[in-house]
Amino acid sequence: MNLKILLPFHIFANQVGVSRIVAQTREGSLGLLPHRRDCVVALAPGILMYRTAADAEVFVAVDEGVLVKTGPDVLISVRRALGGMQLGQLREAVERDYLAMDEHEKSTRSALAKLEGHLIRHMMACRNA
């Protein structure tokens, strides 16, 4: 398989001859082999593993994103990715940076929803007055 990991502003990895990919989804782990059917999957923050043609396993911490498999090509588009560290360090980075950011985003979205609700009620009150 041909694997490309895309970030918003550059290509993080471009690897040919990949024999296996394991990614994290909201439902659990997803394994891809070369002859698997084409698919599109939403990725959760976690550790992505792929095996190269030289039988080396590569681990990459990825933020949430999308995986698209079409024929031999696998495109993974994520917000952020980290590589070049030991597996334990990558797990810590996922928990510290990616999952914590999700909690921050949830609280921000909740605050915005409350503001929108207050604005709509105020506009309705002004309209009815």
Backbone hydrogen bonds in HBPLUS format (Angstrom, degrees):
<---DONOR---> <-ACCEPTOR-->    atom                        ^
c    i                          cat <-CA-CA->   ^        H-A-AA   ^      H-
h    n   atom  resd res      DA  || num        DHA   H-A  angle D-A-AA Bond
n    s   type  num  typ     dist DA aas  dist angle  dist       angle   num
A0018-VAL N   A0001-MET O   2.89 MM  17  4.84 165.1  1.91 146.4 142.3     1
A0002-ASN N   A0072-PRO O   2.70 MM  70  5.97 161.1  1.74 157.5 160.6     2
A0074-VAL N   A0002-ASN O   2.78 MM  72  5.98 165.2  1.80 168.4 165.0     3
A0003-LEU N   A0015-GLN O   2.73 MM  12  5.12 161.9  1.76 168.4 166.2     4
A0015-GLN N   A0003-LEU O   2.79 MM  12  5.12 156.4  1.85 154.8 160.9     5
A0004-LYS N   A0074-VAL O   2.95 MM  70  6.38 154.0  2.02 164.4 170.3     6
A0076-ILE N   A0004-LYS O   2.82 MM  72  6.14 159.6  1.86 165.9 171.6     7
A0005-ILE N   A0013-ALA O   2.90 MM   8  5.05 160.8  1.93 139.1 144.1     8
A0012-PHE N   A0005-ILE O   2.78 MM   7  5.38 141.2  1.93 154.7 166.3     9
A0013-ALA N   A0005-ILE O   3.38 MM   8  5.05 157.2  2.43 128.9 132.7    10
A0006-LEU N   A0076-ILE O   2.61 MM  70  5.92 167.2  1.62 166.5 171.1    11
A0078-VAL N   A0006-LEU O   2.98 MM  72  6.33 161.4  2.02 177.7 176.0    12
A0007-LEU N   A0010-HIS O   2.90 MM   3  5.36 163.5  1.93 168.4 174.0    13
A0019-SER N   A0051-ARG O   2.91 MM  32  5.67 153.6  1.98 152.8 161.0    14
A0051-ARG N   A0020-ARG O   2.93 MM  31  5.30 153.0  2.00 147.0 152.7    15
A0021-ILE N   A0032-LEU O   3.04 MM  11  5.04 152.8  2.11 143.2 148.6    16
A0032-LEU N   A0021-ILE O   2.72 MM  11  5.04 158.7  1.77 155.1 159.3    17
A0022-VAL N   A0049-MET O   2.77 MM  27  5.14 160.0  1.81 155.1 158.4    18
A0049-MET N   A0022-VAL O   2.91 MM  27  5.14 168.6  1.93 153.6 157.5    19
A0023-ALA N   A0030-LEU O   2.88 MM   7  5.24 158.6  1.93 150.2 155.4    20
A0030-LEU N   A0023-ALA O   2.77 MM   7  5.24 153.0  1.84 157.7 162.5    21
A0044-ALA N   A0024-GLN O   2.93 MM  20  5.63 165.4  1.96 129.4 134.3    22
A0025-THR N   A0028-GLY O   2.75 MM   3  5.11 158.6  1.79 144.9 152.5    23
A0028-GLY N   A0025-THR O   3.20 MM   3  5.11 153.6  2.27  99.1 107.0    24
A0036-ARG N   A0033-LEU O   3.15 MM   3  5.57 167.7  2.17 126.1 126.0    25
A0039-CYS N   A0069-LYS O   3.11 MM  30  5.25 140.6  2.27 127.0 138.4    26
A0069-LYS N   A0039-CYS O   2.84 MM  30  5.25 171.5  1.85 160.0 162.7    27
A0041-VAL N   A0067-LEU O   2.87 MM  26  5.16 159.8  1.91 150.8 156.8    28
A0067-LEU N   A0041-VAL O   2.82 MM  26  5.16 163.8  1.85 157.4 162.5    29
A0043-LEU N   A0065-GLY O   2.75 MM  22  4.98 165.4  1.77 131.3 135.3    30
A0065-GLY N   A0043-LEU O   3.28 MM  22  4.98 154.7  2.34 115.8 120.0    31
A0046-GLY N   A0062-VAL O   3.00 MM  16  5.64 156.4  2.06 154.7 161.8    32
A0062-VAL N   A0046-GLY O   2.87 MM  16  5.64 169.5  1.88 168.8 172.3    33
A0048-LEU N   A0060-VAL O   2.72 MM  12  5.11 176.8  1.72 161.1 161.3    34
A0060-VAL N   A0048-LEU O   2.86 MM  12  5.11 155.1  1.92 151.1 158.0    35
A0050-TYR N   A0058-VAL O   3.00 MM   8  5.41 154.1  2.07 147.7 155.9    36
A0058-VAL N   A0050-TYR O   2.83 MM   8  5.41 165.0  1.85 161.1 166.2    37
A0052-THR N   A0056-ALA O   2.92 MM   4  5.41 164.6  1.95 154.9 156.5    38
A0055-ASP N   A0052-THR O   3.00 MM   3  5.30 149.0  2.09 117.3 118.5    39
A0061-ALA N   A0082-LEU O   2.86 MM  21  5.04 149.9  1.95 152.6 157.0    40
A0082-LEU N   A0061-ALA O   2.82 MM  21  5.04 151.0  1.90 144.3 152.3    41
A0063-ASP N   A0080-ARG O   3.00 MM  17  5.31 153.4  2.07 155.3 150.5    42
A0066-VAL N   A0077-SER O   2.88 MM  11  5.34 154.4  1.94 148.0 155.4    43
A0077-SER N   A0066-VAL O   2.86 MM  11  5.34 162.1  1.90 160.3 164.6    44
A0068-VAL N   A0075-LEU O   2.80 MM   7  5.20 161.2  1.83 156.1 162.4    45
A0075-LEU N   A0068-VAL O   2.85 MM   7  5.20 163.4  1.88 156.6 158.1    46
A0070-THR N   A0073-ASP O   2.89 MM   3  5.36 162.4  1.92 160.2 165.5    47
A0073-ASP N   A0070-THR O   3.05 MM   3  5.36 154.2  2.12 134.3 131.2    48
A0089-GLN N   A0086-GLN O   3.07 MM   3  5.35 118.1  2.47 103.8 118.6    49
A0090-LEU N   A0086-GLN O   2.99 MM   4  6.32 151.7  2.07 153.1 162.2    50
A0091-ARG N   A0087-LEU O   2.98 MM   4  6.29 158.0  2.03 152.7 157.9    51
A0092-GLU N   A0088-GLY O   3.08 MM   4  6.33 160.0  2.12 145.9 151.1    52
A0093-ALA N   A0089-GLN O   2.96 MM   4  6.17 152.9  2.03 143.1 150.8    53
A0094-VAL N   A0090-LEU O   2.96 MM   4  6.25 154.4  2.02 151.1 157.4    54
A0095-GLU N   A0091-ARG O   3.04 MM   4  6.32 168.3  2.05 154.4 156.7    55
A0096-ARG N   A0092-GLU O   2.82 MM   4  5.90 164.4  1.84 152.9 158.0    56
A0097-ASP N   A0093-ALA O   2.79 MM   4  5.56 164.0  1.81 145.9 151.5    57
A0098-TYR N   A0094-VAL O   3.06 MM   4  5.00 122.0  2.41 116.3 132.2    58
A0099-LEU N   A0094-VAL O   2.97 MM   5  6.27 164.2  1.99 167.8 170.3    59
A0101-MET N   A0097-ASP O   3.24 MM   4  5.99 145.3  2.36 124.5 133.5    60
A0102-ASP N   A0098-TYR O   3.20 MM   4  6.46 145.8  2.33 137.8 146.1    61
A0103-GLU N   A0099-LEU O   3.28 MM   4  6.67 150.0  2.38 144.5 151.0    62
A0104-HIS N   A0100-ALA O   3.05 MM   4  6.40 156.1  2.11 148.8 155.5    63
A0105-GLU N   A0101-MET O   2.81 MM   4  6.05 159.4  1.85 153.7 159.4    64
A0106-LYS N   A0102-ASP O   2.90 MM   4  6.13 151.9  1.98 145.1 152.7    65
A0107-SER N   A0103-GLU O   3.06 MM   4  6.34 160.3  2.10 149.1 153.2    66
A0108-THR N   A0104-HIS O   2.98 MM   4  6.20 153.9  2.04 147.4 155.1    67
A0109-ARG N   A0105-GLU O   2.87 MM   4  6.07 161.7  1.90 151.9 156.5    68
A0110-SER N   A0106-LYS O   2.94 MM   4  6.11 153.2  2.02 145.8 153.4    69
A0111-ALA N   A0107-SER O   3.01 MM   4  6.21 158.0  2.06 144.6 149.9    70
A0112-LEU N   A0108-THR O   2.97 MM   4  6.24 158.6  2.02 150.1 156.0    71
A0113-ALA N   A0109-ARG O   2.93 MM   4  6.11 153.8  2.00 146.0 153.0    72
A0114-LYS N   A0110-SER O   3.05 MM   4  6.34 152.9  2.13 147.2 154.0    73
A0115-LEU N   A0111-ALA O   3.02 MM   4  6.32 159.6  2.07 149.4 154.8    74
A0116-GLU N   A0112-LEU O   2.91 MM   4  6.13 159.1  1.95 150.7 156.3    75
A0117-GLY N   A0113-ALA O   2.97 MM   4  6.16 154.8  2.04 143.5 150.3    76
A0118-HIS N   A0114-LYS O   2.95 MM   4  6.24 160.1  1.99 152.6 157.4    77
A0119-LEU N   A0115-LEU O   2.93 MM   4  6.13 159.6  1.97 150.0 155.8    78
A0120-ILE N   A0116-GLU O   2.94 MM   4  6.14 161.5  1.98 150.9 155.5    79
A0121-ARG N   A0117-GLY O   3.01 MM   4  6.23 163.8  2.04 150.7 155.0    80
A0122-HIS N   A0118-HIS O   2.93 MM   4  6.11 157.6  1.99 148.3 154.8    81
A0123-MET N   A0119-LEU O   2.90 MM   4  6.12 158.5  1.95 150.7 156.6    82
A0124-MET N   A0120-ILE O   2.94 MM   4  6.15 153.7  2.01 148.5 155.7    83
A0125-ALA N   A0121-ARG O   2.91 MM   4  6.13 152.3  1.99 145.3 153.1    84
A0126-CYS N   A0122-HIS O   2.96 MM   4  6.20 157.8  2.01 149.3 154.9    85
A0127-ARG N   A0123-MET O   3.00 MM   4  6.14 148.1  2.10 140.3 149.1    86
A0128-ASN N   A0124-MET O   3.01 MM   4  6.18 153.1  2.08 145.9 152.2    87
A0129-ALA N   A0125-ALA O   3.13 MM   4  6.20 122.6  2.48 137.5 151.0    88
